[in-house]
Amino acid sequence: MMSRLLHKEVCRYCEKNINFGHVMTECESCKTVIHRRCFKKSSFEIINNKHYCSYCKVNIEVIYNPFEVLCQSNSENSDRPYDSEIGDCFEDLNKISCILNNCSRHNSISDFNNSMKTISVKNENFSLFFQNVDGNKTNFDSFAVNVHRLQHKFSVIGLAETNTVPENKNLFNLDGYTSYYQDINPTKFKGTGVALYIHDSFKAERDNDLCKTTDDFESVFVTAMMGNKRIKIGVTYNPPS
């Protein structure tokens, strides 16, 4: 957090007063402050788009959330330039951002399974799992074993870097799922190919208009029925150059 100080504080880094009007940076956790100009030299760090001092940052879990900055920059309280294109879908981005911020890290399959015991999962709950499989030929079998060990049947499983053409999708089955594979980039030996596995409890159809393969973008989408609603489900991937 950065603000303009209305009373004197002492900068933790240079140990000089932070005078009236000086821009300061404040630790999100303990509220320790430093001069904004001292930030690069100090041990302060930006984690999850927030500032933390050297003492507090060791206890902060890094959360993957590329949408939070976009949402902050388009909020009413932001002093950043407003992006009208983002504003049109701000509500959806904000929902995604909130979901990512509430995610928990699981360091093992047993850790995940233990956490699932504390969650009330209903049949109508919708869940997703994504994995960069880094080549079906090499890694799919171990991936399938790990998915089987998870004590939860995900609604959708998305894969990237399958390196697998759609004609070979039946070589890589997951029990209880129907697979949808997109064409790989023919100019690449690896690092290409996306796929979706939709649980058999959903009726789904491939959406060819949204399935693309280019040098910079790959996607596979389906339209599925969730109750009485039609929803779009997909994987998009920016492959390495």
Phi, psi and omega in degrees: 000135177240138179205172176260126188285138178255353176214164187283135172229171178249130179291126181296331184280301185266351178062024174257159179297143170263103187281167179305130179092346178288141176278133182235163173242134185242136176294129183297333185266301186262353177070015172297145184237153172220162170299143176299326180290342180270356189302310184296330181275341184275180177264011174297153181213147175267118178232128182056037178066023177228155183267135178223144177281175184296330182282323185273332187293336181292342182260004183263128178273128181289130181244130177281113179206086181287352185268344186296318179297319179298318181292320180294321183289342181250009177280162183294335184267001183277146175259011178273158179301137181277131179258109185295328180293320176291323181302328180295332180238026184301318183299316180294317179297322180294322177296316179298318180299317180296320178297314181295322180293337181263007179288151177244146178273135175240121186270355179202166178295320179295324176298316178297313182298322178294322180291327180294335179292339182265358184251135177275107182256123179256162182299329183275357177294143181247127183225151183228150178224133179233142179214132166278102189281344176055045175104110179298318184303323184269322194240353187295321183300315179291325176299314181298321178297315180294321177297320179295327181285339178289130183274053177197133176266107181290145177294319183222138173237125179249142179232147172233157181057049177287331185055034186229130178281154181304329181297339182256012186297330182289351174282349186229075183263151169239127182302130177088007183229150170253133186258149176226115183249143176259152177303141176277165175283117186293346181272358184242140177277328180209174179076030181216159177103123176237156182209154174236140171241115182256128181300144186293351176284351178250141171268125185223152175227141178296135177256092187296332181295335183256002180265116187226151171221113174227179179295333186248353187206135176225142181205151171219131183227151171229159169252124185236155176265124176239098189069238177255017181248141173264125182234151176265131179232133182201169172239129172242146185213135175259098187290155177294147181281000000 
